[in-house]
Amino acid sequence: MQINRKEFLQTLGACGAAAVVGNFGDIDVFAQTGQADVPDLVAIMGGEPDVMFQKAIAELGGMENFVKKGQKIVVKPNIGWAQPPEVAANTHPGLVKEIVKQAYAAGASEVFVFDTTCDKPYSDCYQKSGIEAAVKEAGGTMLPSGKEEVHKRYFREVTLPGGKILKKALIHHALLDCDAWINVPVLKVHVATKMTIAMKNYMGIVHDPRFFHGSGLQQCIADICTWEKKPVLNVVDAYRIMKSNGPRGKSEADAVIVKALFVSTDFVAVDTAATKLAERFTNVPVSDVEHITLGESMKLGTTNLDTLNIKRIAMARDTQG
């Protein structure tokens, strides 16, 4: 299923191109709420993933604000499933490629990419998602997934003093040793958590997240997000939104082409904004995504978008449809 730009605007309660710079109705994620020089959150629609990221990061002052010369950087997409990009089970490879390229352009010495995959072998996920090839083209390095026991040596234990259930976790050494990391989830529905976005993408940084499912999944997601080393950026890929059969998806029919992107340093806020957009296709309100509201209650971020300066950008009319 595809939607063109006009149809996208209609899902936001708007009609016609003039609404792009006006009111998007009850979808307050796209409402401009402040005049600060650097926005708290950028919401952009209407372009290809690489171009949307270029515009979004420029609004935030450029990648140099987040990646410094000589730093080792980790980019953490969702690569959990051995599915092609059209199913929207994984982060769009074009977006990952652009982020790796920009990290190097900002002066990064090395850029690493990995995920703890759900499907096995992890090499199938890396290959079928298109992310491995994209990362290599950009000069980055793919690292082994964590779920296989043989790769447990790549992980070290950290304590989570702010966690309520999860007090310790085995986290990939690349994240522990890097100077900064960038969280790059895809926006999609999830059978257990309703939605999976930036906060849930943290499950892919641990060795084996099966403990989460048997111990209070929503709280464990909020707990792992208390880890002191926060991502310098959360970039939500909403180019395609998986609206059914998540988190793996069955076919292209489970995805809708929306062509949107959200970027923020606040993973609670960016998940809130993304869920508000996805609600048009999923019927899942933010209030049903417990780990997001738990994150706010633990003071990890805000769901109150009215308090934020949100920069929304509608790119030139596309040619879809």
N, C-alpha and C positions, 0 to 999 in steps of 0.2 A: 504493500500500500504506500502510495506517495501523496503528499499534499504540496501544492504550490504556495507561493507567498500569500496570495489572496486568501486561500483557505486557512493558512496559518493565522493570519490576522483575524479571521472570523472565529477561530477557536479562542481568541483572546477577547471576544466580545466587541471587536472593532469592525468598522466597515470602511473600506477604501483606503487609499494610500495616505490621505491626510491624517488618519489616525495613528500613523507611525510616530509622529512627533507629538501626539496628543495623549488621549486617554485610552488605556487598554482595558477599561472596564474593571471587573472584579479580580483580574489577575494582577495583583499589586507588585509582583516581582519586576514588572517592567515600568513601574512608576518612578520617576525621578524625584528623590526625596531630599536632596541636599546640594550644596554648591561647593563642597570641598574640592581642592585641586586634584587630589587623588581619590578616586572612589573606593568605597569599601567592597563593592561587588560590581562586576561588569556582566551584563546580560546582552548577548548579541545573537542576531538571527539573520538568515538569508544567504549564507555563503558556504564555501567549502571549508572543511575543518582547519586546514593550514592557514587560510586567509583570515578566518574568524579569530584564530589565536593571535595572528600578527596584529590585528586591530585591537584586540582585547589587551594584550600585553603592552601595547603602546599607550593605552589609556592609563595603565598602572605605572607608567614611567619607564618602561622598557625592561627587558630581561636582566639588565645590569643591576636593577634594584634588588634582585633575588639571587643572582648567581654572580659570584666574584671571581676575578682572575685567579687561576691556579686551583680552584676548588674541585673536589671530587663530588659529583652529583649523582643521585639516584632518581630515576623516573619510575614510578610505580603505577602502571596501568592495570586494568582488569584483563587478564589473559587466562581466565579460569577454564575456558571450554574450547574443545577442538571443533570450532564452528567458523565459517567464513564471515567476513565483515557484514554481509547483507542480513544476517540474522540478528545483529546487534547484541550478541552475547558478550562481546569483548569491546574494549576501547578501539576506536577507529585508528587503523595503522597510520593514516596520513597525519592525524593529530600528534601521535607519538613521535613520528619522524620530525615534524616541525619543532616540537619542544626540544628534542635532542639537538637538532641543528642550532636552535637559538641558544641553548646552553653552551655549546661550543663557541658560538659567535660572541657570547658574553665573556668568554675567557676560561671556561671550565677545562681542567686538565684531563679529566676522564668522565664519561657518562655511562652509568650502568642501568640496566633494565631487567626486572624479574617479576615473577608472581608465583605464589603458591597455588598451583593449578588444582582444579577439581577433577578434570579428566586426566587419565594416564594413558601413555607416558606424557610428561609435560612437553616433550619435544613436538608432539602432535599439536598441542595448543599453540605453542609458539609459531609453528609453521602455518597451520590452517588459518589462524587469525590474521596472518599477513604482517604481524608485528615484528617477528624476527628479521624478515627481509628488510622492512622499513628502518629498523634500528641500525642494521648493518650498513645500509645505504647512507645513513646519516653519520656513520663513524662511531656509533655507540657499541657497547658490549652487552650481550645477553648473558645472564647468570643463571645457574641451575635453580629449578623450582625446589620448594622445601618439603613437600609432602612425603616423597619417597624417603624411607629410613636411611638410605645410603647417603643422603645429603644433609642429614641432621648435623653433621660437623660444621656446616656453614652457619649455624645459629648459636647465639649465646643468650644466656638468661639475663633478663632485666627485672627489676622490681617495679611494681605499680602501686605506690603508696596511696594514690587516690582512688584505686579500684575498690568496688564494693564486693564483688564476687571474685573477679580475676585479680590476683595479687602478684602474680609472676607470669612471664611469657618468654618463650624462646623466639628472639627476633633475628632476622637475617643480618649477618655481620656487615654486609654492604651498607645497610642503613645505620648500623652502630658506628661504622668507621667513616662514613661520608661527612662532608661539610654541610650539605643541605639536600633535602629531597622534595620531590614534586609529586603530588597525589593526582592521578589522572583516571578517574573512574568513568564508566559508561552509565547512562541513566536507563534503568530498567526495573520491571517488576520482579518480585521475589516471592516464592510460595510461602516462606517462613517469616520474612521480615517486612512483607508488603512492597518495600522498595529497597534497592541496593544502589548506593551512590558513594559519596566520599567517605563517610564514616564507616560504612560496611567494607569498603575497599581495604581498610586496615586489617581485615582478617587474612589478607594475602601477604602480610609481612611476617606472620608467625609460622613456625615450623609445621604444626598440624592443628588446625582450628576446630577439629571435631569436638574438643572439650566444650567449646562454646555452645554447641547444640544441646548438650545434655545438662547444662549447668545454668541456664537462664540466658538464652541467646541475646536478647535485646540489651540486657544489662552488661553482658560481657563485651558487646560491641562498644558501648559507651566507656567501659573500663579500659579497653585497649587504647582508646582515644585519649586517655589521660597520660599516656606516655609522654615524658617531658620533651622529647624531640619532635616538635610539630612540623608538618610540611610547610615550606615557605610559600607554597601555592597549592590550591585545590582547583583543578581544571576539569569541569564536568562536560563530558562529551554527550551532547544531545542531538547530534546530527541525525542519528536514528534512535528512536526510543522503542525499546521492547515493551509492548503493551499487554502481552499474554504469554503464558507458558514459560515464565521466568523461573530461575535465572538462566537456564540453558537455551531455551527456545527450541522449536522444532523445525521451523522453516522461515522464509522471508515474510510470510503472511503474519508472523508474530510481531513484526516491526513496522513502524510508521516513520517516513522520512519527514523530519521537522526542520533540520538545519539550524540548530541552536547551540550555544556554548555559554557556560557560566564560569566565571573565574573569581576567586576570592581567597583571602588568607583565613577566613572563618569557615570551617567545614560544616558547622551547624547551620549557618546562614545560607551557604551555597546549596546544601541539601534541601533546605526549606524552599528556596527559590525554584530549584529544579523539580521538586515534588509538586509545587503549585502549577508549574507548566504541564508536567506529565499527567496531572489529575484529569485533564481534558480527554485523555486517551485511556486512563487506567481506572478512573473513579476512586482513587486512593488519596484521601486528604492527608495533610501533614499530621493531623491528630492521630491517625491510625499507624503512623510509623514511630513506634515507641522509642527506639534508640535515639531518634532526633530530639524528642522532648526530654528524654533522660539526659542527653548531652547538654541541653540548656539548663536543666535543674542542677547539673554538676558544674555549671559555670564554664563550660567549654566553648560557648558561643551563644548566638541569639537566634530565635525564630521570629523575632519582632522586626520585620523588614522595614517598618515605618521609621525605625531609629537609624537606618543606614542611608548613606549616600550611594544610590544605585545609578550607574551609568548604563543606559540601554541604547543599543545601536541597531538600527535596521538597515541592512545593506541594500544595494540597488536591486530592483526587481529581477528575480531569476527567470529562467526560461523553462522551468519545469511545468509540465501541463500546458 
